[in-house]
Amino acid sequence: MSEGEAWEAGRGVWKFNADRVLSQDEVQIINTEGIVLAVARITGISKCGSRYALLGEVLWGDGRVGHVTGSPHLSRNPVTYI
C-alpha cells in the first residue's frame, strides 16, 4: 500500500472527538503490526453525517514510514489519541 493509498484509507470516516483531533498537529496511519504507512499534518476535519474524516497534508517520504510507530496503539478502537 502506498502512502497515498494508506492516507485515503485511514483518514476517515470515523467517530471521534473533533476538538481532541484538532488539538493535534499530525496523524500517523499504521497497520495492525504498528508499522507506519503514512504521516500527515492535520489541517482540519470534514463532517460526514455523524462521523468525520481528517483533512491534511501528507508528509511524503517521512522517515517514520516503514518503521514501527513510536506511539503504540494499545486500543482496540481504530482511532487513538496520543
Secondary structure, 3 states (H helix, E strand, C coil): CCHHHHHHHHCEEECCCHHHHHCCCEEEEECCCCEEEEEEEEEEEEEECCEEEEEEEECCCCCCCCCECCCCCCCCCCCCCC
